[in-house]
Amino acid sequence: MKKDQQYINRYRQLFTGILGAIITTFLFSCEDFVALDPPPTETTTDNVFTHNTTATSALLGIYSEMFNEATMTSKMTIANGLAADELTVFQTGAREQFYDNTLLPDNSEVASFWSSMYTYIYSANAILDGLARNTGVTDSIKIQLEGEARLTRAFCHFYLTNLWGDVPLVTTTDFRINAFALRTPQADIYGQVIEDLKVAETLLANDYRFSGGDRSRPNRWAATALLARAYLYVKDWVSAETAASIVINNPAYRLVEDLNTVFLANSPEAIWQLSSTREIGLNTRDGGAFILEAPPNFIALNERIIGAFETGDRRRTDWIGSFTDGSDTWYYPFKYKIADGGNDGTPITEYLMIIRLAELYLIRAEARTRQNDVTGGREDLNVIRHRANLGNTPASDQASLLLAIEHERRMELITEWGHRWLDLKRTGRAGDILRSIKPGWQPTDELYPVPLAEIGDNPNLTQNLGY
């Protein structure tokens, strides 16, 4: 019992400290904020939800941490791209285990994904609790912040269950519950994800006026778009089609014809993006992680994916870069055109894309095809193909069209948030594709190991099979 209480206390101190750091970091990175001077017996978090500006800063601090820490951005894309067939690794250690599908329970990257996502979930829960307890935040801002906190919680739970399967469902700030939470069945995790997103739909603003037109904060349609994705993953084809159609038919969004401008800040194709907190220098973590200016000592694109592009595909020319040292050539993702500029005065012109309109067309194409609406599925798929300068798909029946959609998702969503890895798993195709190129492949490799330290701290956690 004493050991349990020590763990609870450590858990409380850890997450309270993290939330406080998120709030403080963001507050003092902004020029316009409400200065707080709490007495020694109070913490900053006790006061933050009594003011519009500080409550908003607490929420924005989560996005800032997601961007700056990069665990939920470039690191997620890299790890899942290595686990699938997108990237090749040029270093040994933690990331080599993703490429070889030989992950160990003490892998540091796996541990950072788990802890970071639960930290963001805890912070979202703390914001929801703080808003419910205090009356200092005006109603319109409170409603928006509640919606964003629910969406953030859903987003993190979505990735947790896709990477680990059954995971603890955390919807409270009660440390006595969270510290010893059991693994929740994946169906229930998805149930909470969908519920949070449906509630967020009713709370979030209909446009981006609340953020000055900036798409780095989610509005109602971001919740609808993520709902379409969640419905696709739980095989609710009708709901996936309906939700995707709502976003596709919204005139606020359109596909960008110039592929080199898709990932610019506030692109018309963007539904939700993450932005840098700097005014100059760092545009996106992905640009810094991927763009090669010398032979790679970290990662590069797997040459198999280079050969998978069809002749004439503009994505091959516009979204793939290369570096040659005179004898060898390596390829890299070039969706983001600017590497980390540090403090060199590079203006912020690119935001990190979280979800965009092209994915909604691919979601609806698959949802329609799964319902045997081959004509509708072809139409949506061809919209994406035509934008890439390709002709109509030759697929003419359900089976061939589903494979064509899988291929198009691979090409269109290359190195974005691990889509390829998640697609191979949710469609049951991981073994078919990876067995021949990953000599040690086992079906249990589809799930990551629960971090060893988490199992050591929480006796109610169990390990995934194969680890």
C-alpha positions as CSV (number, residue, x, y, z in Angstrom):
1,M,0.0,0.0,0.0
2,K,2.9,2.4,0.9
3,K,4.4,1.7,-2.5
4,D,1.1,2.4,-4.3
5,Q,0.8,5.7,-2.5
6,Q,4.3,6.6,-3.4
7,Y,3.6,5.9,-7.0
8,I,0.3,8.0,-6.9
9,N,2.3,10.9,-5.4
10,R,5.0,10.6,-8.0
11,Y,2.3,10.4,-10.8
12,R,0.5,13.5,-9.4
13,Q,3.7,15.5,-9.2
14,L,4.8,14.5,-12.7
15,F,1.6,15.5,-14.5
16,T,0.9,18.6,-12.4
17,G,4.4,19.8,-13.1
18,I,3.9,19.1,-16.8
19,L,0.6,20.9,-17.0
20,G,2.1,23.8,-15.1
21,A,5.1,23.9,-17.5
22,I,2.8,23.8,-20.5
23,I,0.8,26.8,-19.2
24,T,3.8,28.8,-18.1
25,T,5.8,28.2,-21.2
26,F,3.0,29.3,-23.5
27,L,2.0,32.3,-21.3
28,F,5.5,33.7,-21.3
29,S,6.0,33.1,-25.0
30,C,3.1,35.4,-25.7
31,E,3.2,39.1,-25.6
32,D,-0.4,39.5,-24.5
33,F,-1.4,37.7,-21.4
34,V,-3.0,38.2,-18.0
35,A,-0.2,38.4,-15.4
36,L,-0.9,36.2,-12.4
37,D,0.6,36.7,-9.0
38,P,-0.7,33.8,-6.9
39,P,0.0,33.6,-3.2
40,P,2.6,30.9,-2.1
41,T,-0.1,28.4,-1.1
42,E,-1.7,28.5,-4.6
43,T,-0.4,27.1,-7.9
44,T,-0.7,28.8,-11.3
45,T,-3.1,26.1,-12.4
46,D,-5.5,27.0,-9.6
47,N,-5.9,30.5,-11.1
48,V,-5.5,29.9,-14.8
49,F,-9.2,29.1,-15.5
50,T,-10.5,32.3,-14.0
51,H,-9.4,34.4,-17.0
52,N,-10.1,34.1,-20.7
53,T,-6.5,34.7,-21.8
54,T,-4.9,32.3,-19.4
55,A,-7.5,29.5,-20.0
56,T,-6.9,29.9,-23.7
57,S,-3.2,29.8,-23.2
58,A,-3.4,26.6,-21.3
59,L,-5.1,24.9,-24.3
60,L,-2.8,26.5,-26.8
61,G,0.1,25.2,-24.6
62,I,-0.8,21.6,-25.5
63,Y,-0.5,22.4,-29.2
64,S,2.8,24.2,-28.5
65,E,4.2,21.1,-26.7
66,M,3.0,18.8,-29.4
67,F,4.9,20.9,-32.0
68,N,8.0,21.6,-30.0
69,E,8.4,18.1,-28.5
70,A,7.8,16.5,-31.9
71,T,6.8,13.2,-30.3
72,M,3.3,13.6,-31.9
73,T,4.6,15.0,-35.1
74,S,7.9,14.1,-37.0
75,K,8.9,11.4,-34.5
76,M,5.5,9.7,-35.0
77,T,5.8,9.9,-38.7
78,I,9.4,8.6,-38.7
79,A,8.7,5.6,-36.4
80,N,5.6,4.5,-38.2
81,G,7.2,5.1,-41.6
82,L,10.1,2.8,-40.5
83,A,7.8,0.2,-39.2
84,A,6.0,0.1,-42.6
85,D,7.7,0.4,-46.0
86,E,8.2,4.1,-46.3
87,L,11.5,4.9,-44.7
88,T,15.0,3.4,-44.4
89,V,17.2,3.9,-41.4
90,F,20.9,4.6,-41.3
91,Q,21.6,4.4,-37.6
92,T,21.5,1.7,-34.9
93,G,19.5,1.9,-31.7
94,A,15.9,2.6,-30.9
95,R,14.8,3.6,-34.4
96,E,16.5,0.7,-36.0
97,Q,14.1,-1.5,-34.0
98,F,11.2,0.1,-35.8
99,Y,12.7,-0.6,-39.2
100,D,13.5,-4.3,-38.3
101,N,10.2,-4.7,-36.4
102,T,12.3,-5.9,-33.5
103,L,11.0,-3.5,-30.9
104,L,11.9,-4.1,-27.3
105,P,9.8,-3.1,-24.3
106,D,12.5,-0.7,-23.1
107,N,12.7,1.2,-26.4
108,S,13.0,4.9,-25.6
109,E,11.0,6.1,-28.6
110,V,8.1,3.8,-27.7
111,A,8.1,5.0,-24.1
112,S,8.1,8.7,-25.2
113,F,5.1,8.2,-27.5
114,W,3.1,6.6,-24.7
115,S,4.1,9.1,-22.0
116,S,3.6,12.1,-24.3
117,M,0.1,11.2,-25.4
118,Y,-1.0,10.5,-21.9
119,T,0.4,13.8,-20.8
120,Y,-1.6,15.6,-23.5
121,I,-4.7,13.6,-22.5
122,Y,-4.2,14.5,-18.8
123,S,-3.7,18.2,-19.7
124,A,-6.9,18.1,-21.8
125,N,-8.7,16.6,-18.8
126,A,-7.3,19.2,-16.5
127,I,-8.6,21.9,-18.8
128,L,-12.1,20.3,-18.9
129,D,-12.1,20.1,-15.1
130,G,-10.8,23.6,-14.7
131,L,-13.5,25.1,-17.0
132,A,-16.2,23.2,-15.2
133,R,-15.1,24.4,-11.8
134,N,-14.6,28.1,-12.6
135,T,-16.9,30.8,-13.9
136,G,-14.3,33.4,-14.9
137,V,-14.1,32.3,-18.5
138,T,-16.8,33.8,-20.8
139,D,-19.3,31.3,-22.2
140,S,-18.3,31.5,-25.9
141,I,-14.6,30.9,-25.1
142,K,-15.4,28.2,-22.6
143,I,-17.5,26.3,-25.2
144,Q,-14.6,26.6,-27.8
145,L,-12.0,25.4,-25.3
146,E,-14.1,22.5,-24.2
147,G,-14.5,21.4,-27.8
148,E,-10.7,21.7,-28.4
149,A,-9.9,19.8,-25.3
150,R,-12.3,17.0,-26.2
151,L,-10.9,16.8,-29.7
152,T,-7.3,16.7,-28.4
153,R,-8.2,13.9,-26.0
154,A,-9.9,12.0,-28.9
155,F,-6.9,12.5,-31.2
156,C,-4.4,11.1,-28.7
157,H,-6.6,8.1,-27.7
158,F,-7.0,7.3,-31.4
159,Y,-3.2,7.0,-31.9
160,L,-2.8,5.2,-28.6
161,T,-5.2,2.4,-29.6
162,N,-3.8,2.2,-33.1
163,L,-0.3,1.7,-31.8
164,W,-1.0,-0.5,-28.8
165,G,-4.5,-2.0,-29.2
166,D,-6.2,-2.1,-25.8
167,V,-4.9,0.8,-23.7
168,P,-6.0,2.6,-20.5
169,L,-8.9,5.0,-21.2
170,V,-8.2,8.2,-19.3
171,T,-11.0,10.7,-18.9
172,T,-10.2,12.1,-15.4
173,T,-7.5,13.9,-13.5
174,D,-8.0,11.6,-10.5
175,F,-4.5,10.2,-9.9
176,R,-5.8,7.3,-7.8
177,I,-7.7,6.1,-10.9
178,N,-5.1,7.0,-13.6
179,A,-2.1,5.5,-11.9
180,F,-3.5,2.0,-11.8
181,A,-5.8,2.1,-14.9
182,L,-6.5,-1.2,-16.6
183,R,-6.2,-1.7,-20.3
184,T,-9.6,-0.9,-22.0
185,P,-10.8,-2.9,-25.0
186,Q,-10.2,-1.1,-28.2
187,A,-13.9,-1.0,-29.1
188,D,-14.5,1.1,-26.0
189,I,-11.5,3.3,-26.8
190,Y,-13.0,4.0,-30.2
191,G,-16.4,4.6,-28.5
192,Q,-14.9,7.3,-26.4
193,V,-13.0,8.8,-29.4
194,I,-16.2,9.0,-31.4
195,E,-18.2,10.4,-28.4
196,D,-15.6,13.1,-27.8
197,L,-15.5,14.1,-31.4
198,K,-19.3,14.2,-31.7
199,V,-19.5,16.5,-28.6
200,A,-16.7,18.6,-30.0
201,E,-18.7,19.0,-33.2
202,T,-21.5,20.7,-31.2
203,L,-19.1,23.0,-29.4
204,L,-16.5,24.2,-31.9
205,A,-16.8,27.2,-34.1
206,N,-18.0,26.9,-37.6
207,D,-15.1,28.9,-39.1
208,Y,-11.7,30.2,-38.1
209,R,-12.7,33.7,-37.0
210,F,-12.1,32.8,-33.4
211,S,-8.4,32.3,-34.3
212,G,-8.0,35.3,-36.6
213,G,-8.4,33.1,-39.7
214,D,-5.5,30.8,-38.6
215,R,-6.0,27.1,-39.2
216,S,-3.7,26.1,-36.4
217,R,-6.6,25.6,-34.1
218,P,-9.4,23.1,-34.9
219,N,-12.9,24.2,-35.7
220,R,-16.1,22.1,-36.0
221,W,-15.1,20.7,-39.4
222,A,-11.8,19.3,-37.9
223,A,-13.9,17.3,-35.5
224,T,-16.1,16.1,-38.4
225,A,-13.0,15.2,-40.5
226,L,-11.5,13.2,-37.6
227,L,-14.9,11.5,-37.1
228,A,-14.8,10.4,-40.7
229,R,-11.4,8.9,-40.1
230,A,-12.6,7.1,-36.9
231,Y,-15.7,5.7,-38.6
232,L,-13.5,4.3,-41.3
233,Y,-11.3,2.6,-38.8
234,V,-14.3,1.0,-37.0
235,K,-15.8,0.0,-40.4
236,D,-18.9,2.1,-40.1
237,W,-18.9,2.8,-43.8
238,V,-22.2,4.8,-43.9
239,S,-21.1,7.2,-41.1
240,A,-17.7,7.6,-42.7
241,E,-19.2,8.5,-46.0
242,T,-21.6,10.9,-44.4
243,A,-19.0,12.7,-42.3
244,A,-16.5,12.9,-45.2
245,S,-19.2,14.4,-47.5
246,I,-20.0,17.1,-45.0
247,V,-16.4,18.3,-45.1
248,I,-15.9,17.8,-48.8
249,N,-19.1,19.9,-49.5
250,N,-17.9,22.7,-47.3
251,P,-16.8,25.6,-49.5
252,A,-14.2,26.6,-46.9
253,Y,-12.0,23.8,-48.2
254,R,-10.7,22.9,-51.7
255,L,-7.9,20.9,-53.2
256,V,-4.9,23.0,-54.1
257,E,-3.8,22.4,-57.7
258,D,-0.2,23.4,-57.1
259,L,1.2,20.6,-55.0
260,N,4.1,22.7,-53.9
261,T,1.7,24.9,-51.9
262,V,-0.5,22.2,-50.2
263,F,1.5,22.4,-47.0
264,L,1.7,26.2,-46.7
265,A,0.3,27.9,-43.6
266,N,-3.5,28.2,-43.9
267,S,-3.6,26.3,-47.1
268,P,-7.2,26.0,-48.5
269,E,-6.8,22.3,-48.3
270,A,-5.9,22.4,-44.6
271,I,-8.6,21.5,-42.1
272,W,-6.3,21.5,-39.0
273,Q,-2.6,22.3,-38.8
274,L,0.0,22.9,-36.1
275,S,2.1,26.1,-36.2
276,S,5.5,27.1,-34.8
277,T,5.5,29.3,-31.8
278,R,8.4,31.2,-33.3
279,E,8.1,34.2,-35.6
280,I,11.2,33.2,-37.6
281,G,13.3,30.1,-38.1
282,L,11.6,26.8,-37.5
283,N,8.7,26.2,-39.8
284,T,8.0,22.4,-39.2
285,R,9.9,19.6,-37.5
286,D,9.2,17.4,-40.5
287,G,11.2,19.7,-42.8
288,G,14.2,19.6,-40.5
289,A,13.9,15.8,-40.1
290,F,13.5,14.9,-43.7
291,I,15.3,17.3,-46.0
292,L,18.8,16.0,-47.0
293,E,21.7,18.3,-47.6
294,A,24.3,15.6,-47.2
295,P,24.4,11.8,-47.3
296,P,21.9,10.5,-44.7
297,N,23.1,9.4,-41.3
298,F,19.6,9.1,-40.0
299,I,16.7,8.3,-42.4
300,A,15.8,8.5,-46.1
301,L,12.9,7.3,-48.2
302,N,12.7,3.6,-49.0
303,E,13.5,3.2,-52.7
304,R,10.5,0.8,-53.0
305,I,8.2,3.7,-52.6
306,I,10.0,5.7,-55.3
307,G,9.4,2.9,-57.7
308,A,5.7,2.7,-56.8
309,F,4.9,6.1,-58.3
310,E,3.1,5.9,-61.7
311,T,4.7,7.6,-64.7
312,G,3.7,11.3,-64.8
313,D,2.6,11.5,-61.2
314,R,3.3,15.1,-60.1
315,R,3.7,13.9,-56.5
316,R,6.9,12.1,-57.5
317,T,8.4,15.4,-58.8
318,D,6.9,17.9,-56.3
319,W,6.8,15.9,-53.1
320,I,10.0,13.8,-53.4
321,G,13.5,15.4,-53.2
322,S,16.9,13.8,-53.8
323,F,20.5,14.3,-52.8
324,T,23.4,13.0,-54.9
325,D,27.0,12.9,-53.8
326,G,28.3,12.0,-57.2
327,S,28.0,8.3,-56.9
328,D,25.0,7.6,-54.8
329,T,21.5,9.1,-54.7
330,W,19.1,9.2,-51.7
331,Y,15.5,10.3,-51.7
332,Y,13.6,12.2,-49.1
333,P,10.0,13.6,-48.5
334,F,9.8,17.1,-49.8
335,K,6.2,18.1,-48.9
336,Y,7.7,20.7,-46.5
337,K,10.2,22.8,-48.4
338,I,12.0,24.5,-45.5
339,A,14.4,22.8,-43.2
340,D,14.9,24.0,-39.6
341,G,16.1,27.5,-40.1
342,G,17.1,28.0,-36.5
343,N,17.3,31.7,-35.9
344,D,18.5,32.6,-39.4
345,G,15.5,34.9,-40.1
346,T,13.6,32.3,-42.2
347,P,10.0,33.4,-42.2
348,I,7.3,31.0,-41.0
349,T,5.4,30.1,-44.2
350,E,4.6,26.4,-43.5
351,Y,2.4,24.8,-40.9
352,L,2.5,21.1,-40.0
353,M,-0.6,19.4,-41.5
354,I,-2.7,17.2,-39.2
355,I,-5.7,16.5,-41.5
356,R,-6.5,17.8,-45.0
357,L,-9.2,17.6,-47.6
358,A,-7.5,15.0,-49.8
359,E,-7.7,12.4,-47.0
360,L,-11.5,13.0,-46.9
361,Y,-11.8,12.1,-50.6
362,L,-9.9,8.9,-50.0
363,I,-12.0,8.1,-46.9
364,R,-15.2,8.6,-48.9
365,A,-13.8,6.6,-51.8
366,E,-13.1,3.6,-49.5
367,A,-16.4,4.0,-47.6
368,R,-18.4,4.0,-50.8
369,T,-16.5,1.1,-52.3
370,R,-17.0,-1.0,-49.1
371,Q,-20.7,-0.4,-49.6
372,N,-20.4,-1.7,-53.2
373,D,-20.8,1.8,-54.6
374,V,-18.0,1.3,-57.1
375,T,-19.0,4.2,-59.3
376,G,-18.9,6.7,-56.3
377,G,-15.7,5.2,-55.1
378,R,-14.1,5.6,-58.5
379,E,-15.2,9.2,-58.8
380,D,-13.6,10.2,-55.5
381,L,-10.4,8.3,-56.2
382,N,-10.2,10.0,-59.6
383,V,-10.4,13.4,-58.0
384,I,-7.1,12.7,-56.2
385,R,-5.6,11.1,-59.3
386,H,-6.5,13.9,-61.6
387,R,-4.9,16.4,-59.1
388,A,-1.7,14.3,-59.4
389,N,-1.8,14.5,-63.2
390,L,-3.0,10.9,-63.6
391,G,-5.8,9.4,-65.6
392,N,-8.9,7.6,-64.3
393,T,-8.2,4.4,-62.3
394,P,-8.6,1.3,-64.4
395,A,-10.1,-0.5,-61.4
396,S,-13.7,-1.5,-62.2
397,D,-14.8,-3.8,-59.4
398,Q,-14.8,-3.7,-55.6
399,A,-11.7,-5.8,-55.0
400,S,-9.5,-4.0,-57.5
401,L,-10.8,-0.6,-56.5
402,L,-10.0,-1.3,-52.8
403,L,-6.4,-2.1,-53.8
404,A,-6.3,1.0,-56.0
405,I,-7.4,3.1,-53.0
406,E,-4.8,1.5,-50.8
407,H,-2.2,2.4,-53.4
408,E,-3.5,6.0,-53.7
409,R,-3.4,6.5,-49.9
410,R,0.2,5.3,-49.9
411,M,1.2,7.8,-52.6
412,E,-1.0,10.8,-51.4
413,L,-0.4,10.5,-47.6
414,I,3.3,9.4,-47.8
415,T,5.1,10.3,-44.6
416,E,2.1,12.0,-42.9
417,W,1.4,10.8,-39.4
418,G,2.1,7.1,-40.1
419,H,-1.0,6.6,-42.3
420,R,0.7,3.8,-44.3
421,W,1.5,1.8,-41.1
422,L,-2.0,2.2,-39.7
423,D,-3.6,1.4,-43.1
424,L,-1.7,-1.9,-43.5
425,K,-2.8,-2.9,-40.0
426,R,-6.5,-1.9,-40.1
427,T,-7.0,-3.6,-43.5
428,G,-5.3,-6.8,-42.5
429,R,-2.6,-6.3,-45.1
430,A,0.5,-5.8,-43.0
431,G,1.6,-9.4,-43.2
432,D,1.0,-9.6,-46.9
433,I,3.1,-6.5,-47.6
434,L,5.8,-6.6,-45.0
435,R,6.5,-10.3,-44.7
436,S,8.5,-10.4,-47.9
437,I,10.6,-7.3,-47.1
438,K,11.1,-7.7,-43.3
439,P,12.7,-11.1,-42.7
440,G,11.8,-11.3,-39.1
441,W,8.2,-10.2,-39.5
442,Q,5.7,-11.7,-37.1
443,P,1.9,-10.9,-36.8
444,T,2.5,-9.7,-33.2
445,D,4.7,-6.9,-34.6
446,E,1.5,-5.0,-35.6
447,L,1.3,-3.7,-32.0
448,Y,4.1,-1.9,-30.2
449,P,5.2,-3.2,-26.8
450,V,3.8,-1.5,-23.7
451,P,6.7,0.4,-22.2
452,L,8.5,-1.6,-19.6
453,A,8.7,1.2,-17.1
454,E,4.9,1.7,-17.3
455,I,4.3,-2.0,-16.5
456,G,6.8,-1.7,-13.6
457,D,4.9,1.3,-12.2
458,N,1.3,0.0,-12.8
459,P,0.8,-3.6,-11.8
460,N,-2.6,-3.6,-13.7
461,L,-0.9,-3.2,-17.1
462,T,-0.2,-6.3,-19.2
463,Q,2.2,-6.7,-22.0
464,N,1.2,-7.2,-25.7
465,L,1.8,-10.7,-27.1
466,G,5.3,-11.3,-28.6
467,Y,7.2,-9.1,-26.2
